[in-house]
């Protein structure tokens, strides 16, 4: 009975781990969702880090391909691992740049909205109704 409970628990943990999101682009922590300028800086930093890691992995892949005989049996596994890292960093870079452009547009719209709302003077607004049909209505 204990073995069955342990097996069920292990199966449940396996299913939960398999359903976990494994996104290379992490959600920013500590940044308010409507602060698009901070989100632009965050995703620009992620893109810069991905670009650096991408360059490092390309150099590693070139070294593996140039002297694969140095690495013995692992000589075949290491280049494929470096290629997988390159693909992952390229994907992270492209997603980060896409998010940078999106949040940059949103920040521009946010700035324009702030400017437009700042230009409206509440004293200039005339909210009176100039329709004679409603001016003498006292039946309410």
Secondary structure by P-SEA (a helix, b strand, c coil): caaaaaaaaaaaaaaaaaacccccccccccccccaaaaaaaaaaaaaaaaaaaaaaaaaaaaaaaacccccccaaaaaaaaaaaaaaaaaaaaaaaaaaaaaaaaaaaaaaaaaaaaaaccccccccccccccccccccc
